[in-house]
Structures are given as C-alpha cells and as structure tokens.
Amino acid sequence: MTIPDQMQAIEIAAPGGPEVLTPIDAPIPQPRSGEVLIAVAAAGVNGPDISQRQGAYPPPADSSPLPGLEVSGIVAAVGEGETRFAPGDEVVALCNGGGYAGYVAVPAGQVLPKPKSWSHIEAATLPETFFTLQQTLVERAGLATGQTVLIHGGSGGIGASAIQLCRLFGATPIATVSSAQKAAYAEAMGAAHTINYKAEDFVERTRALTDGRGADIVIDIIGGDYANRNLKACAYGGHVIQLAIRGGAKAEINLGLVLMNALTLSGSTLRPQTAATKARFAQGLAARIWPAIAAGTIVPPRITTFPLANAADAHRAMEGRDHYGKIVLTVENRDHRAV
C-alpha cells in the first residue's frame, strides 16, 4: 500500500462557529510504537467535536489538534511492535483526535475489526458512542437485566446506542424526545416508551411508567435545570450518568434526595482517559457488543453523510433542531474507495 506525503484534513482555524472548520493539506501522521495508521474511509461527527470547535474541549497535549474522534477505514501501516493488525485490515477506531482527515494514527488498543456486515459509513458511527457507554452505562452504572433506564436525547447518537444496549442487556429503555418523528425513530431503535419533553413532564411520566418506582439509571446530556429533576426521576439506589451539559454547567440540586434515596451522580469524559483504560473498554465491546452486531441484534442508526471538505455543513446540520441519528463525513482516499 503506497502512502502519499500529504492528505486532506479539516482544521479548526480559531474557536467559533462551523465556518472555522477549514480544509487543509496536512502531512501524513507517522504511527508510533504500538499505533496503527488508518486510511480513513468515514469519520463520525459527535458532540465533543462541536465543543472542541467552540474552544470548550481542548485536545490532550499529546494528541492531534485536528477534530474527529471516531473513524472507519483500512490499516495502511503499523508502528513498531504492533502485531494485532496488518496493512489491509478493515477496522474502526476511537481516535484521540485527528479523525477529520485522510489518515489518522491511533493506539492499537483502541482499534477493533470493522463488522463485516456493516459498510464503512455505518461502522464509523460505532466507536465514540459505544466506548462512552461501555465506560459509563455498562462499567460504572452496572447496566443489568430488569432495570429501567431513562435516556435523554433518545434520538441522538448516544441515545439510540443506549437504547440498543438496554435491549441487549435485558433492561427497559425510556427515551425523551422533542417530536413525533424522533419518537418514532427511538421506538424503531427499541425504546419501550418515549416521552415528548415539550408536552409532558419527564419526571411524572417516568414514575407513571414504572408504577411510581422511578428509573434505575438516568443518562443525561442536558445538565442545568435537568439535574434536580433527574434525581426526582430516580428509583431508590438510582444512578444519574452526566455525559454532557448542553443546558448549562451550573445546577442547584436537593442533596436530601441523594441521601434519602441512596443515589449516585457520576460524570466522565472519554478523551482524557489513558490508552490502557480505553483498551479495556475495547475489550468489553469485543466480548459482548461485536457479537451482537454480527448477530444483527444491534443495527446501524439513521445516518446523514457529508464529504470531508463539507465538515462545516455537517456541524450546521448537527446543531439544527431537526437533527437526529448520526452524521458521518466520507473521505476520498487512494487506499480505498469511499463507501
């Protein structure tokens, strides 16, 4: 496989709106020891990319400053000592940055085989959401059979993946949405119930759906005034997972609810985790999620695509009120055909 000297990439010219995403020519990264160089076929667009573009989520010092946290593609080269993957392998990867590009170098522990039945575009939707949920919903919150999980943003990338994970683990997913169209999508992905938060109080509705008990786990991406309401929606011993704070970082909560109901509130970001920790998440996905994908139990989300050069338009679409599902950037690359 011949690797060129330069690649197309997207840089963040300065913190700001989508217009700051600028196509550039950049040198091909060199894989370090234990890394894999991937010729990117498709790159997922995620909420943290928006935050990085706005200047609110800076990359770790040792990672690429380019945006992009998940890709699907073909191994172009491997670093010293890497034996798990070889040039020509079709893979997906959780990146530490740099996914909006023709090539990206990734620690091998964060790389998984591309599911055979999924296209590269479909596979590019997997890493960021499922690594995040493996870390938080599975390992920290202990998702288990018989639980009820309230999922805010049920029609988004994280939301639809969480719905499918709940079904896989034998839990009951309840999703909040903002429209009938998004409710239909969440239900198609496996939501047992949907709550239109514009028309219904999600606390009251969650308690009604659980015979007054409440949800065992709440997945929240809003923060702000949702924080105390999430506690009220919890069952005794419940766990609130804070994945984002789109509604604001500051919140006033009733600590009495936490004490009297033995609640847990946890938050975590994925990007700063160590390579060893991310590799552990990958092992968990390989053990349970990848077989479910192969069996057809987990299916691709709704996907909207944009060419890599149109990354700014992709961000505009993601920030639109009517967005649901996942957005993927497609990459033309001499080492593969865009799919």
FENKAUR-V537009 format. One record per residue. N is the residue number from 1. RES is the residue in one letter. BURIAL is 1 if it has 9 or more other C-alpha atoms within 8 Angstrom, else 0. Layout:
# FENKAUR-V537009
n->N res->RES burial->BURIAL
n->N res->RES burial->BURIAL
This chain:
# FENKAUR-V537009
n->1 res->M burial->0
n->2 res->T burial->0
n->3 res->I burial->0
n->4 res->P burial->0
n->5 res->D burial->0
n->6 res->Q burial->0
n->7 res->M burial->1
n->8 res->Q burial->1
n->9 res->A burial->1
n->10 res->I burial->1
n->11 res->E burial->1
n->12 res->I burial->1
n->13 res->A burial->0
n->14 res->A burial->0
n->15 res->P burial->1
n->16 res->G burial->1
n->17 res->G burial->0
n->18 res->P burial->1
n->19 res->E burial->0
n->20 res->V burial->1
n->21 res->L burial->1
n->22 res->T burial->1
n->23 res->P burial->1
n->24 res->I burial->0
n->25 res->D burial->0
n->26 res->A burial->0
n->27 res->P burial->0
n->28 res->I burial->1
n->29 res->P burial->0
n->30 res->Q burial->0
n->31 res->P burial->1
n->32 res->R burial->1
n->33 res->S burial->0
n->34 res->G burial->1
n->35 res->E burial->1
n->36 res->V burial->1
n->37 res->L burial->1
n->38 res->I burial->1
n->39 res->A burial->1
n->40 res->V burial->1
n->41 res->A burial->1
n->42 res->A burial->1
n->43 res->A burial->1
n->44 res->G burial->1
n->45 res->V burial->1
n->46 res->N burial->1
n->47 res->G burial->0
n->48 res->P burial->0
n->49 res->D burial->1
n->50 res->I burial->1
n->51 res->S burial->1
n->52 res->Q burial->1
n->53 res->R burial->1
n->54 res->Q burial->1
n->55 res->G burial->1
n->56 res->A burial->0
n->57 res->Y burial->1
n->58 res->P burial->0
n->59 res->P burial->1
n->60 res->P burial->0
n->61 res->A burial->0
n->62 res->D burial->0
n->63 res->S burial->1
n->64 res->S burial->1
n->65 res->P burial->0
n->66 res->L burial->1
n->67 res->P burial->1
n->68 res->G burial->1
n->69 res->L burial->1
n->70 res->E burial->1
n->71 res->V burial->1
n->72 res->S burial->1
n->73 res->G burial->1
n->74 res->I burial->1
n->75 res->V burial->1
n->76 res->A burial->1
n->77 res->A burial->1
n->78 res->V burial->1
n->79 res->G burial->1
n->80 res->E burial->0
n->81 res->G burial->0
n->82 res->E burial->1
n->83 res->T burial->0
n->84 res->R burial->0
n->85 res->F burial->1
n->86 res->A burial->1
n->87 res->P burial->1
n->88 res->G burial->0
n->89 res->D burial->1
n->90 res->E burial->1
n->91 res->V burial->1
n->92 res->V burial->1
n->93 res->A burial->1
n->94 res->L burial->1
n->95 res->C burial->1
n->96 res->N burial->1
n->97 res->G burial->1
n->98 res->G burial->1
n->99 res->G burial->1
n->100 res->Y burial->1
n->101 res->A burial->1
n->102 res->G burial->1
n->103 res->Y burial->1
n->104 res->V burial->1
n->105 res->A burial->1
n->106 res->V burial->1
n->107 res->P burial->1
n->108 res->A burial->1
n->109 res->G burial->1
n->110 res->Q burial->1
n->111 res->V burial->1
n->112 res->L burial->1
n->113 res->P burial->0
n->114 res->K burial->1
n->115 res->P burial->1
n->116 res->K burial->0
n->117 res->S burial->0
n->118 res->W burial->1
n->119 res->S burial->0
n->120 res->H burial->1
n->121 res->I burial->1
n->122 res->E burial->1
n->123 res->A burial->1
n->124 res->A burial->1
n->125 res->T burial->1
n->126 res->L burial->1
n->127 res->P burial->1
n->128 res->E burial->1
n->129 res->T burial->1
n->130 res->F burial->1
n->131 res->F burial->1
n->132 res->T burial->1
n->133 res->L burial->1
n->134 res->Q burial->1
n->135 res->Q burial->1
n->136 res->T burial->1
n->137 res->L burial->1
n->138 res->V burial->1
n->139 res->E burial->1
n->140 res->R burial->0
n->141 res->A burial->1
n->142 res->G burial->0
n->143 res->L burial->1
n->144 res->A burial->0
n->145 res->T burial->0
n->146 res->G burial->0
n->147 res->Q burial->1
n->148 res->T burial->1
n->149 res->V burial->1
n->150 res->L burial->1
n->151 res->I burial->1
n->152 res->H burial->1
n->153 res->G burial->1
n->154 res->G burial->1
n->155 res->S burial->1
n->156 res->G burial->1
n->157 res->G burial->1
n->158 res->I burial->1
n->159 res->G burial->1
n->160 res->A burial->1
n->161 res->S burial->1
n->162 res->A burial->1
n->163 res->I burial->1
n->164 res->Q burial->1
n->165 res->L burial->1
n->166 res->C burial->1
n->167 res->R burial->1
n->168 res->L burial->1
n->169 res->F burial->1
n->170 res->G burial->1
n->171 res->A burial->1
n->172 res->T burial->1
n->173 res->P burial->1
n->174 res->I burial->1
n->175 res->A burial->1
n->176 res->T burial->1
n->177 res->V burial->1
n->178 res->S burial->1
n->179 res->S burial->0
n->180 res->A burial->0
n->181 res->Q burial->0
n->182 res->K burial->1
n->183 res->A burial->1
n->184 res->A burial->0
n->185 res->Y burial->1
n->186 res->A burial->1
n->187 res->E burial->1
n->188 res->A burial->0
n->189 res->M burial->1
n->190 res->G burial->1
n->191 res->A burial->1
n->192 res->A burial->0
n->193 res->H burial->0
n->194 res->T burial->1
n->195 res->I burial->1
n->196 res->N burial->1
n->197 res->Y burial->1
n->198 res->K burial->0
n->199 res->A burial->0
n->200 res->E burial->0
n->201 res->D burial->0
n->202 res->F burial->1
n->203 res->V burial->1
n->204 res->E burial->0
n->205 res->R burial->1
n->206 res->T burial->1
n->207 res->R burial->1
n->208 res->A burial->0
n->209 res->L burial->0
n->210 res->T burial->1
n->211 res->D burial->0
n->212 res->G burial->0
n->213 res->R burial->1
n->214 res->G burial->1
n->215 res->A burial->1
n->216 res->D burial->1
n->217 res->I burial->1
n->218 res->V burial->1
n->219 res->I burial->1
n->220 res->D burial->1
n->221 res->I burial->1
n->222 res->I burial->1
n->223 res->G burial->1
n->224 res->G burial->1
n->225 res->D burial->1
n->226 res->Y burial->1
n->227 res->A burial->1
n->228 res->N burial->1
n->229 res->R burial->1
n->230 res->N burial->1
n->231 res->L burial->1
n->232 res->K burial->0
n->233 res->A burial->1
n->234 res->C burial->1
n->235 res->A burial->1
n->236 res->Y burial->1
n->237 res->G burial->1
n->238 res->G burial->1
n->239 res->H burial->1
n->240 res->V burial->1
n->241 res->I burial->1
n->242 res->Q burial->1
n->243 res->L burial->1
n->244 res->A burial->0
n->245 res->I burial->1
n->246 res->R burial->1
n->247 res->G burial->1
n->248 res->G burial->1
n->249 res->A burial->0
n->250 res->K burial->0
n->251 res->A burial->1
n->252 res->E burial->0
n->253 res->I burial->0
n->254 res->N burial->0
n->255 res->L burial->0
n->256 res->G burial->0
n->257 res->L burial->1
n->258 res->V burial->1
n->259 res->L burial->0
n->260 res->M burial->0
n->261 res->N burial->1
n->262 res->A burial->1
n->263 res->L burial->1
n->264 res->T burial->1
n->265 res->L burial->0
n->266 res->S burial->0
n->267 res->G burial->0
n->268 res->S burial->0
n->269 res->T burial->0
n->270 res->L burial->0
n->271 res->R burial->0
n->272 res->P burial->0
n->273 res->Q burial->0
n->274 res->T burial->0
n->275 res->A burial->1
n->276 res->A burial->0
n->277 res->T burial->0
n->278 res->K burial->1
n->279 res->A burial->1
n->280 res->R burial->1
n->281 res->F burial->1
n->282 res->A burial->1
n->283 res->Q burial->0
n->284 res->G burial->1
n->285 res->L burial->1
n->286 res->A burial->1
n->287 res->A burial->0
n->288 res->R burial->0
n->289 res->I burial->1
n->290 res->W burial->1
n->291 res->P burial->1
n->292 res->A burial->1
n->293 res->I burial->1
n->294 res->A burial->1
n->295 res->A burial->0
n->296 res->G burial->0
n->297 res->T burial->0
n->298 res->I burial->1
n->299 res->V burial->0
n->300 res->P burial->0
n->301 res->P burial->1
n->302 res->R burial->0
n->303 res->I burial->1
n->304 res->T burial->0
n->305 res->T burial->1
n->306 res->F burial->1
n->307 res->P burial->1
n->308 res->L burial->1
n->309 res->A burial->1
n->310 res->N burial->0
n->311 res->A burial->1
n->312 res->A burial->1
n->313 res->D burial->1
n->314 res->A burial->1
n->315 res->H burial->1
n->316 res->R burial->1
n->317 res->A burial->0
n->318 res->M burial->1
n->319 res->E burial->0
n->320 res->G burial->0
n->321 res->R burial->0
n->322 res->D burial->0
n->323 res->H burial->1
n->324 res->Y burial->1
n->325 res->G burial->1
n->326 res->K burial->1
n->327 res->I burial->1
n->328 res->V burial->1
n->329 res->L burial->1
n->330 res->T burial->1
n->331 res->V burial->1
n->332 res->E burial->1
n->333 res->N burial->1
n->334 res->R burial->0
n->335 res->D burial->1
n->336 res->H burial->1
n->337 res->R burial->0
n->338 res->A burial->1
n->339 res->V burial->0
